[in-house]
Amino acid sequence: MTINRSLAIIKPKQPFVDWANQLPDAKWETSFKDLQDDCTAFLIPEYDSDFDARMFIEKHCSEIFEDELFSWCTNEDWWPKIRTNKVFWEWFDVDLHSEIIDLVKKSIIRDED
């Protein structure tokens, strides 16, 4: 069954890897490949063009950026101070996928934070 969503996969670039490796509590050095192997995926609205999808991502850059940073480091004092949309695009690639098929018969359960 298809669903009325598209998918945006957020793929860290080298600046994110460099930031992660310089964290004071980094126990091991992570590689670019490590971070490219298991990326965060966001459901986004269906889109007619990549431009529309990218505009949606643009509107949510701050939220996505902070989610990516938090997944790696919960100490916000260690986060980069400048987190503009421009910096987001320097730190991340976004792979867009327009068709989502749900193979699971159970209802989706939302975890409201």
For each residue, the residues with C-beta under 8 A, 3 or more apart:
1: 101 102
2: 99 100 101 102
3: 100 101 102
4: 45 46
5: 43 44 45 46 100
6: 43 44 45 46 47 53 96 97 98 99 100
7: 41 42 43 44 96 97 100
8: 41 42 44 53 57 94 95 96 97
9: 39 40 41 42 94 95 96 97
10: 39 40 41 42 64 68 92 93 94
11: 35 36 39 92 93 94 95
12: 16 17 32 35 36 39 68 91 92
13: 16 17 90 91 92 93
14: 17 18 32
15: 18 19 90 91
16: 12 13 19 20 35 68 91 92
17: 12 13 14 20 21 30 31 32 35
18: 14 15 21 22
19: 15 16 22 23 80 91
20: 16 17 23 26 30 35 72 73
21: 17 18 26 29 30
22: 18 19 26
23: 19 20 26 72 73 78
24: 78
25: 73 75
26: 20 21 22 23 29 30
27:
28:
29: 21 26
30: 17 20 21 26 34 35
31: 17 34 35
32: 12 14 17 35 36
33: 36 37
34: 30 31 37
35: 11 12 16 17 20 30 31 32 38 39
36: 11 12 32 33 39
37: 33 34
38: 35
39: 9 10 11 12 35 36
40: 9 10 67 68 71
41: 7 8 9 10
42: 7 8 9 10 64
43: 5 6 7 100
44: 5 6 7 8 47 53 56 57
45: 4 5 6 56
46: 4 5 6 98
47: 6 44 50 52 53 56 96 98
48: 52
49: 52 53
50: 47 53 54 96
51: 54 55
52: 47 48 49 55 56
53: 6 8 44 47 49 50 56 57 96 98
54: 50 51 57 58 94 96
55: 51 52 58 59
56: 44 45 47 52 53 59 60
57: 8 44 53 54 60 61 64 94
58: 54 55 61 85
59: 55 56
60: 56 57 63 64
61: 57 58 64 65 84 85 88 89
62: 65 66 83 85 88
63: 60 66 67
64: 10 42 57 60 61 67 68 88 92
65: 61 62 68 69 83 87 88 91 92
66: 62 63 69 70 79 83
67: 40 63 64 70 71
68: 10 12 16 40 64 65 71 72 92
69: 65 66 72 73 76 79 80 83
70: 66 67 73 74 76
71: 40 67 68
72: 20 23 68 69
73: 20 23 25 69 70 78 79
74: 70
75: 25 78 79
76: 69 70 79
77:
78: 23 24 73 75
79: 66 69 73 75 76 83
80: 19 69 83 87
81:
82: 87
83: 62 65 66 69 79 80 87 88
84: 61 87 88
85: 58 61 62 88 89
86: 89 90
87: 65 80 82 83 84 90 91
88: 61 62 64 65 83 84 85 91 92
89: 61 85 86 92
90: 13 15 86 87
91: 12 13 15 16 19 65 87 88
92: 10 11 12 13 16 64 65 68 88 89
93: 10 11 13
94: 8 9 10 11 54 57
95: 8 9 11
96: 6 7 8 9 47 50 53 54
97: 6 7 8 9 100
98: 6 46 47 53
99: 2 6
100: 2 3 5 6 7 43 97
101: 1 2 3
102: 1 2 3 108
103:
104:
105:
106:
107:
108: 102
109:
110:
111:
112:
113:
